[in-house]
Amino acid sequence: MTSVTQPRSPSTPLAAGPEHVVFAADDSFGAVAAASWLQERAAALPMTIEVAVVEGHVRAAQHHGTPHRIGEGVAWSMREHLQACIPGARLTVRTMTGDVAHSLRSAASDADLLVLGCNRNGFWKHLPVATRSTRIAEIAVRPTVVVPAHWTPRRGDVVAAVASHGGEAVTDWAASEAAAMGRPLVLVRGNLLPWSAGVTALPVDDTALLDEVDRRLLATLAARARAAHPGLDVRTELEHEGLVPGLVELGGTAAAIVIGTHQGGGPRLGSVLRGVLESPSCPVVVVPTGPVR
């Protein structure tokens, strides 16, 4: 069941008009941080914003007998907050019921961007249990931004984690973001060399070949970003100690980390995406790649 309190504005391509953003609102500190991130972005990019609330996602609704009224109240309060922060944006409100992850996935299916907060803090943060925001990002079919509750604005790089498959989509999104926001772009590739079943390192010639292949991929993607955005400051890094630790370290000063995922593929054991999302030090942008599932 869906209640639309204002007509929903149609999604339009970035080149043709304002960016269409679906903002997942609730009554958490993460949502407030996500609103601040959106305010900073709106200074460079015009946008229309749909404030979306899923009943049951609002914590207060779990302790009162009127979840619909509370959820809709949160939606309109966040709309007023965004209106004050981003006066030029067109704002609409939508309230939904059902599973949170799939409701937001559906609401964002024709949007340019889905934005939500992450509240991984407190007593349970050390446990390997995915937060709601992680589960939403893992099944994303549109670019999805997860903003940690402790985020504050910073002038850092846009960091993109590129893979052999889908690296173009991640690079294109990250390069466009870096160019629009006036930030440098850093392309990062993991190069944790595999070991044989006999616990013997690969021959030197083979490791050198793998290293060269990764460097060529980075160089190709860097050239692609520069061709699309002349004058963009693009750097490359090859991580030999593991991609997740490298991205977490870079995220300490980055404006954002951009990483790809198979559209709707869900979680995977040892996922780099989950490793980054479960300890975010800056906003994480998940760019879907591959066919929708």
Buried (B, 14 or more C-beta within 10 A) or exposed (E): EBBEEEEBBEBBEBEEBBBBBBBBBBBBBBBBBBBBBBBBBBEEBEBBBBBBBBBBBBEBBEEEEEBBEBBBBBBBEBBEBBBEBBEEBBBBBBBBBBEBBBBBBBBBEBBBBBBBBBBBEEEEEEEEEBBBBBBBBBBBBBBBBBBBBBBEEEEBBBBBBBBEEBBBBBBBBBBBBBBBBEBBBBBBBBBEEEEEEEEEEBEEEEBEEBBEEBBEBBEBBBEBBBEEBEEBBBEBEBBEEBBBEBBBEBBEEBBBBBBBBBBBBEEEEEBBBBBBBBBBBBBBBBBBBBEEE
